[in-house]
């Protein structure tokens, strides 16, 4: 046999092997995802979606701001932010915000556009990991031009204090 022919046979055999290997890997992954999709996970309803403190603040927000804006609790950042920015890794950007949420978001009743996000900071926000997460969330909201109001102690706040803090957060992003 000619040397070139043998070389071509080897190249075709190697490429065929690579093609088969890749197809097996891909089909293995897709069957894993299908297994996950088909899994019969069990769930039960939570009794509450907010802590007692959040629930009380939610009622107050609705009393004070409900005639002007919708008050939506427990909003994931992925619902508020578009991660598909040209030139960045979309999957990585989504994973960075996935699983993070804010306690409340005020939405325009006319357009449902986010007006202001609200965080209630309890003592868990004093931990280093939580503080770093809070700093990152603030950076993200500032970059996205969405106001973020933070409340530390809510027990003794007047309704006017709440309105003033939110108004200040909204004013600071304009």
N, C-alpha and C positions, 0 to 999 in steps of 0.2 A: 504494500500500500504506500501511497504517496504520503510524505510527511505532513503536507498541508491538510490533506484529508483527515489524517489522524488528529491533528490539532483541532480542526473544526468539529470532529465527532466529540472530542473531549469538552470543548467549549459548549456545544449543544447539550451534552449530558450534564455538565455542571449547572448550566442555566435551567435545565429541566428540573434538576434536584432543588435548586433554590426556589423556583416557581412552586413546586409541590410543597416544600417546607413552609413558605409564606402562606399558601392557601390553607394548609392545615392549621397554622397559627391563627389566621383570621377566622376560619370557621370555628375553631375552638373558642375564641373570644365571643363570637356572636352567639354560640350556644350557651355560654355562661350568662350573657346578658339576657337571653331568652329565659333561662332558668330563673334568674332574678325576677324578671317581669312576671313569670308564671307562678312564683312562690305565693303560697297562701298565708301571708303574714297576718297576724291577729292584732287588733287594735281595740281600744275602749275609749269612750269619751272622757275627757278631763272634766272634773267638776267646775273648774274655773280656768280661764285663760290668763288671768291677771292675779297678782298678789293682792292682798287686802288693801295695802297702801296704794297700789296702782288703780284698783277699782274705785277707791274713794276720790283719788285725783281725777280719774276719768269722769266721774259724776260732776265734780267741780268744773272741769274744763267744759263739759257740755252745758252746764248752767251759765257759765260766763261767756263762752264763745260759740255755743251750738247754734245760735240764731244766724251767725255770720259764716261759720265754717263747719265742715264735717270733722268730727274727731274720730280718728281711726286708731285703735290700739294694736300693738304688737306687729309692726310693719317691718318686713325684711328689706334690707338694703337693696337686694336684687329687684325688688318691686319699684324702687324709687330711682335707681341709677342704671344708665345704659353703659354697659361694660365694653361694648363693641366700638372702641375708639381706634381709628386708623393708625396702624404702626405698632400696636401692642398685641401681646398674646391674649386673645379673647378668653381662652379657657382659663389661663392663669388669673386674669383680671376678675373673671366671674368667681373663681374659687376663693379669691381674696375677700370678696364681700359675702359670699354664700355662708349662711349660718349666722350672720350678724343681723341684728335688728335694733330698732329704736322703740321706746315704750309707746309713743304716740306720734301721729302725724296729723297736722291740720291741713285739710284739703279745701280748695275753692269749691263752693256749691255750684258755681256756674260751669267750671271747666274741669274740676277734680285735679287741678294742678296742685302739687305740694306747695304749701305756704310756709310751713315751719315744722321741723321735727323737734320732738321733746324727749328728753331723757331725765329719769328720776335716778339720782345717784344715792345709793345707800352705802353702808360701811364697806360692802364688798368692792366698791370702786376705789378703796384705799390700797388694795393689793397691787403689787407691781404689774402683774399680768393684766389686770383690769384697767389700770391707769394707762398702760401702753395701748390697749385696745381703744380706750376712750380718746387718746391723743390721735390715733389713726382715724377713727370715725370722724373726729372734728376736722382733720385734714381733708378727708374725702368730701365731707359736706361743704367745706369752704371752697374746695376746687369745683364742686358741682353747683356752687352758688345757691345752696339750699340752707336757709337759716336753721340753726340748732340752738334751742334753749335748754339749759341744764338747771335742774332744781335739786338742791341737796336736802334741805330740811323742809318738808311740806306741811308739817303739823300746824305751825303757827303762822303760815302765810295767809294774808288776806286775799280776797279775790282780786283786788286792785294790784297787789304785789305780783300775782300771776300774770295779769294783763300787761303790766309794765315790763316784766322780764321778757315776755314773748315779743312785745312791741320793740324792745331794745334789740333783741336778736334779729328781728326782721329788718329793722332800720340799719343794723350794722352790715348787712350784706348788700345793701343798695348803693 
